Amino acid sequence: MAAVESLERKKARVEEANALLSQLDEVTQKAVYIATNMFLAKKDTVTADNSKGGVGNGF
């Protein structure tokens, strides 16, 4: 049941983020998109490094 609640919370956060993003102009939306992808790529890299026993940067 906790997984269902977690999924519902995530969906609510996505809906809220989409509502906020839709209020921005196109250039700012693109900047947020790029920054988000960079953030997630960095997070994935640090997670992969940590799972291999490497030392991440404390991200």
Backbone as XML, in Angstrom:
<?xml version="1.0"?>
<chain id="A" units="angstrom">
  <residue number="1" name="MET">
    <atom name="N" x="0.817" y="-1.191" z="0.000"/>
    <atom name="CA" x="0.000" y="0.000" z="0.000"/>
    <atom name="C" x="0.863" y="1.258" z="0.000"/>
  </residue>
  <residue number="2" name="ALA">
    <atom name="N" x="2.015" y="1.183" z="0.637"/>
    <atom name="CA" x="2.916" y="2.347" z="0.683"/>
    <atom name="C" x="3.402" y="2.709" z="-0.717"/>
  </residue>
  <residue number="3" name="ALA">
    <atom name="N" x="3.601" y="1.695" z="-1.565"/>
    <atom name="CA" x="4.054" y="1.957" z="-2.933"/>
    <atom name="C" x="3.000" y="2.729" z="-3.715"/>
  </residue>
  <residue number="4" name="VAL">
    <atom name="N" x="1.744" y="2.414" z="-3.483"/>
    <atom name="CA" x="0.655" y="3.112" z="-4.166"/>
    <atom name="C" x="0.616" y="4.573" z="-3.720"/>
  </residue>
  <residue number="5" name="GLU">
    <atom name="N" x="0.769" y="4.802" z="-2.415"/>
    <atom name="CA" x="0.775" y="6.171" z="-1.893"/>
    <atom name="C" x="1.964" y="6.950" z="-2.450"/>
  </residue>
  <residue number="6" name="SER">
    <atom name="N" x="3.116" y="6.294" z="-2.535"/>
    <atom name="CA" x="4.304" y="6.942" z="-3.063"/>
    <atom name="C" x="4.093" y="7.324" z="-4.526"/>
  </residue>
  <residue number="7" name="LEU">
    <atom name="N" x="3.503" y="6.427" z="-5.296"/>
    <atom name="CA" x="3.235" y="6.697" z="-6.699"/>
    <atom name="C" x="2.253" y="7.854" z="-6.850"/>
  </residue>
  <residue number="8" name="GLU">
    <atom name="N" x="1.248" y="7.890" z="-6.010"/>
    <atom name="CA" x="0.275" y="8.985" z="-6.054"/>
    <atom name="C" x="0.928" y="10.318" z="-5.712"/>
  </residue>
  <residue number="9" name="ARG">
    <atom name="N" x="1.842" y="10.311" z="-4.744"/>
    <atom name="CA" x="2.568" y="11.534" z="-4.393"/>
    <atom name="C" x="3.434" y="12.001" z="-5.558"/>
  </residue>
  <residue number="10" name="LYS">
    <atom name="N" x="4.091" y="11.048" z="-6.206"/>
    <atom name="CA" x="4.932" y="11.395" z="-7.346"/>
    <atom name="C" x="4.097" y="11.985" z="-8.479"/>
  </residue>
  <residue number="11" name="LYS">
    <atom name="N" x="2.939" y="11.383" z="-8.732"/>
    <atom name="CA" x="2.060" y="11.900" z="-9.777"/>
    <atom name="C" x="1.600" y="13.310" z="-9.434"/>
  </residue>
  <residue number="12" name="ALA">
    <atom name="N" x="1.287" y="13.558" z="-8.182"/>
    <atom name="CA" x="0.858" y="14.894" z="-7.755"/>
    <atom name="C" x="1.986" y="15.904" z="-7.944"/>
  </residue>
  <residue number="13" name="ARG">
    <atom name="N" x="3.206" y="15.503" z="-7.637"/>
    <atom name="CA" x="4.354" y="16.401" z="-7.815"/>
    <atom name="C" x="4.586" y="16.713" z="-9.288"/>
  </residue>
  <residue number="14" name="VAL">
    <atom name="N" x="4.411" y="15.707" z="-10.143"/>
    <atom name="CA" x="4.582" y="15.909" z="-11.582"/>
    <atom name="C" x="3.523" y="16.873" z="-12.101"/>
  </residue>
  <residue number="15" name="GLU">
    <atom name="N" x="2.286" y="16.688" z="-11.678"/>
    <atom name="CA" x="1.210" y="17.584" z="-12.099"/>
    <atom name="C" x="1.483" y="19.018" z="-11.645"/>
  </residue>
  <residue number="16" name="GLU">
    <atom name="N" x="1.960" y="19.167" z="-10.424"/>
    <atom name="CA" x="2.276" y="20.500" z="-9.906"/>
    <atom name="C" x="3.419" y="21.130" z="-10.697"/>
  </residue>
  <residue number="17" name="ALA">
    <atom name="N" x="4.442" y="20.345" z="-10.982"/>
    <atom name="CA" x="5.578" y="20.855" z="-11.749"/>
    <atom name="C" x="5.148" y="21.250" z="-13.157"/>
  </residue>
  <residue number="18" name="ASN">
    <atom name="N" x="4.316" y="20.443" z="-13.781"/>
    <atom name="CA" x="3.832" y="20.765" z="-15.123"/>
    <atom name="C" x="2.999" y="22.045" z="-15.120"/>
  </residue>
  <residue number="19" name="ALA">
    <atom name="N" x="2.193" y="22.229" z="-14.087"/>
    <atom name="CA" x="1.383" y="23.448" z="-13.983"/>
    <atom name="C" x="2.283" y="24.677" z="-13.843"/>
  </residue>
  <residue number="20" name="LEU">
    <atom name="N" x="3.322" y="24.566" z="-13.030"/>
    <atom name="CA" x="4.252" y="25.681" z="-12.863"/>
    <atom name="C" x="5.033" y="25.946" z="-14.149"/>
  </residue>
  <residue number="21" name="LEU">
    <atom name="N" x="5.473" y="24.879" z="-14.793"/>
    <atom name="CA" x="6.253" y="25.008" z="-16.021"/>
    <atom name="C" x="5.433" y="25.652" z="-17.136"/>
  </residue>
  <residue number="22" name="SER">
    <atom name="N" x="4.162" y="25.340" z="-17.198"/>
    <atom name="CA" x="3.318" y="25.891" z="-18.258"/>
    <atom name="C" x="3.134" y="27.401" z="-18.117"/>
  </residue>
  <residue number="23" name="GLN">
    <atom name="N" x="3.413" y="27.940" z="-16.954"/>
    <atom name="CA" x="3.281" y="29.371" z="-16.724"/>
    <atom name="C" x="4.513" y="30.148" z="-17.198"/>
  </residue>
  <residue number="24" name="LEU">
    <atom name="N" x="5.584" y="29.427" z="-17.528"/>
    <atom name="CA" x="6.823" y="30.085" z="-17.950"/>
    <atom name="C" x="6.829" y="30.315" z="-19.456"/>
  </residue>
  <residue number="25" name="ASP">
    <atom name="N" x="7.614" y="31.290" z="-19.898"/>
    <atom name="CA" x="7.741" y="31.511" z="-21.340"/>
    <atom name="C" x="8.577" y="30.383" z="-21.946"/>
  </residue>
  <residue number="26" name="GLU">
    <atom name="N" x="8.557" y="30.280" z="-23.263"/>
    <atom name="CA" x="9.184" y="29.156" z="-23.955"/>
    <atom name="C" x="10.689" y="29.063" z="-23.691"/>
  </residue>
  <residue number="27" name="VAL">
    <atom name="N" x="11.376" y="30.177" z="-23.683"/>
    <atom name="CA" x="12.829" y="30.170" z="-23.462"/>
    <atom name="C" x="13.142" y="29.650" z="-22.061"/>
  </residue>
  <residue number="28" name="THR">
    <atom name="N" x="12.388" y="30.088" z="-21.072"/>
    <atom name="CA" x="12.610" y="29.637" z="-19.701"/>
    <atom name="C" x="12.261" y="28.157" z="-19.564"/>
  </residue>
  <residue number="29" name="GLN">
    <atom name="N" x="11.211" y="27.711" z="-20.248"/>
    <atom name="CA" x="10.861" y="26.289" z="-20.224"/>
    <atom name="C" x="12.014" y="25.453" z="-20.761"/>
  </residue>
  <residue number="30" name="LYS">
    <atom name="N" x="12.624" y="25.896" z="-21.852"/>
    <atom name="CA" x="13.757" y="25.170" z="-22.428"/>
    <atom name="C" x="14.940" y="25.149" z="-21.465"/>
  </residue>
  <residue number="31" name="ALA">
    <atom name="N" x="15.179" y="26.273" z="-20.801"/>
    <atom name="CA" x="16.281" y="26.344" z="-19.840"/>
    <atom name="C" x="16.041" y="25.388" z="-18.674"/>
  </residue>
  <residue number="32" name="VAL">
    <atom name="N" x="14.813" y="25.325" z="-18.190"/>
    <atom name="CA" x="14.477" y="24.410" z="-17.098"/>
    <atom name="C" x="14.649" y="22.963" z="-17.566"/>
  </residue>
  <residue number="33" name="TYR">
    <atom name="N" x="14.230" y="22.670" z="-18.788"/>
    <atom name="CA" x="14.372" y="21.323" z="-19.349"/>
    <atom name="C" x="15.848" y="20.912" z="-19.403"/>
  </residue>
  <residue number="34" name="ILE">
    <atom name="N" x="16.680" y="21.803" z="-19.921"/>
    <atom name="CA" x="18.109" y="21.505" z="-20.029"/>
    <atom name="C" x="18.733" y="21.336" z="-18.643"/>
  </residue>
  <residue number="35" name="ALA">
    <atom name="N" x="18.425" y="22.238" z="-17.735"/>
    <atom name="CA" x="18.986" y="22.156" z="-16.384"/>
    <atom name="C" x="18.546" y="20.876" z="-15.682"/>
  </residue>
  <residue number="36" name="THR">
    <atom name="N" x="17.296" y="20.492" z="-15.870"/>
    <atom name="CA" x="16.785" y="19.262" z="-15.250"/>
    <atom name="C" x="17.516" y="18.046" z="-15.799"/>
  </residue>
  <residue number="37" name="ASN">
    <atom name="N" x="17.708" y="18.001" z="-17.107"/>
    <atom name="CA" x="18.424" y="16.871" z="-17.700"/>
    <atom name="C" x="19.868" y="16.810" z="-17.221"/>
  </residue>
  <residue number="38" name="MET">
    <atom name="N" x="20.505" y="17.966" z="-17.077"/>
    <atom name="CA" x="21.880" y="17.990" z="-16.571"/>
    <atom name="C" x="21.919" y="17.499" z="-15.126"/>
  </residue>
  <residue number="39" name="PHE">
    <atom name="N" x="20.966" y="17.938" z="-14.328"/>
    <atom name="CA" x="20.889" y="17.518" z="-12.927"/>
    <atom name="C" x="20.704" y="16.003" z="-12.836"/>
  </residue>
  <residue number="40" name="LEU">
    <atom name="N" x="19.773" y="15.461" z="-13.621"/>
    <atom name="CA" x="19.508" y="14.022" z="-13.566"/>
    <atom name="C" x="20.693" y="13.212" z="-14.083"/>
  </residue>
  <residue number="41" name="ALA">
    <atom name="N" x="21.364" y="13.711" z="-15.105"/>
    <atom name="CA" x="22.550" y="13.014" z="-15.621"/>
    <atom name="C" x="23.639" y="12.973" z="-14.564"/>
  </residue>
  <residue number="42" name="LYS">
    <atom name="N" x="23.843" y="14.089" z="-13.875"/>
    <atom name="CA" x="24.850" y="14.142" z="-12.812"/>
    <atom name="C" x="24.471" y="13.190" z="-11.688"/>
  </residue>
  <residue number="43" name="LYS">
    <atom name="N" x="23.193" y="13.185" z="-11.328"/>
    <atom name="CA" x="22.720" y="12.309" z="-10.258"/>
    <atom name="C" x="22.935" y="10.840" z="-10.638"/>
  </residue>
  <residue number="44" name="ASP">
    <atom name="N" x="22.621" y="10.492" z="-11.896"/>
    <atom name="CA" x="22.820" y="9.118" z="-12.362"/>
    <atom name="C" x="24.293" y="8.741" z="-12.341"/>
  </residue>
  <residue number="45" name="THR">
    <atom name="N" x="25.157" y="9.677" z="-12.715"/>
    <atom name="CA" x="26.593" y="9.415" z="-12.731"/>
    <atom name="C" x="27.111" y="9.166" z="-11.322"/>
  </residue>
  <residue number="46" name="VAL">
    <atom name="N" x="26.705" y="9.995" z="-10.390"/>
    <atom name="CA" x="27.150" y="9.838" z="-9.003"/>
    <atom name="C" x="26.616" y="8.532" z="-8.434"/>
  </residue>
  <residue number="47" name="THR">
    <atom name="N" x="25.361" y="8.200" z="-8.729"/>
    <atom name="CA" x="24.771" y="6.956" z="-8.245"/>
    <atom name="C" x="25.513" y="5.756" z="-8.812"/>
  </residue>
  <residue number="48" name="ALA">
    <atom name="N" x="25.855" y="5.807" z="-10.110"/>
    <atom name="CA" x="26.586" y="4.707" z="-10.735"/>
    <atom name="C" x="27.973" y="4.577" z="-10.119"/>
  </residue>
  <residue number="49" name="ASP">
    <atom name="N" x="28.643" y="5.697" z="-9.867"/>
    <atom name="CA" x="29.966" y="5.664" z="-9.247"/>
    <atom name="C" x="29.889" y="5.040" z="-7.859"/>
  </residue>
  <residue number="50" name="ASN">
    <atom name="N" x="28.889" y="5.420" z="-7.101"/>
    <atom name="CA" x="28.751" y="4.902" z="-5.746"/>
    <atom name="C" x="28.417" y="3.417" z="-5.742"/>
  </residue>
  <residue number="51" name="SER">
    <atom name="N" x="27.642" y="2.967" z="-6.711"/>
    <atom name="CA" x="27.275" y="1.552" z="-6.731"/>
    <atom name="C" x="28.452" y="0.685" z="-7.163"/>
  </residue>
  <residue number="52" name="LYS">
    <atom name="N" x="29.436" y="1.282" z="-7.832"/>
    <atom name="CA" x="30.645" y="0.554" z="-8.247"/>
    <atom name="C" x="31.716" y="0.599" z="-7.162"/>
  </residue>
  <residue number="53" name="GLY">
    <atom name="N" x="31.409" y="1.231" z="-6.060"/>
    <atom name="CA" x="32.386" y="1.323" z="-4.988"/>
    <atom name="C" x="33.275" y="2.535" z="-5.104"/>
  </residue>
  <residue number="54" name="GLY">
    <atom name="N" x="32.996" y="3.379" z="-6.094"/>
    <atom name="CA" x="33.781" y="4.600" z="-6.256"/>
    <atom name="C" x="33.335" y="5.646" z="-5.271"/>
  </residue>
  <residue number="55" name="VAL">
    <atom name="N" x="34.055" y="6.713" z="-5.259"/>
    <atom name="CA" x="33.723" y="7.810" z="-4.354"/>
    <atom name="C" x="33.053" y="8.903" z="-5.180"/>
  </residue>
  <residue number="56" name="GLY">
    <atom name="N" x="31.814" y="9.222" z="-4.837"/>
    <atom name="CA" x="31.113" y="10.307" z="-5.514"/>
    <atom name="C" x="31.562" y="11.634" z="-4.965"/>
  </residue>
  <residue number="57" name="ASN">
    <atom name="N" x="30.985" y="12.688" z="-5.485"/>
    <atom name="CA" x="31.388" y="14.007" z="-5.033"/>
    <atom name="C" x="30.460" y="14.540" z="-3.942"/>
  </residue>
  <residue number="58" name="GLY">
    <atom name="N" x="29.669" y="13.690" z="-3.355"/>
    <atom name="CA" x="28.793" y="14.123" z="-2.277"/>
    <atom name="C" x="27.576" y="14.853" z="-2.776"/>
  </residue>
  <residue number="59" name="PHE">
    <atom name="N" x="27.272" y="14.682" z="-4.045"/>
    <atom name="CA" x="26.151" y="15.351" z="-4.692"/>
    <atom name="C" x="24.944" y="15.186" z="-3.854"/>
  </residue>
</chain>
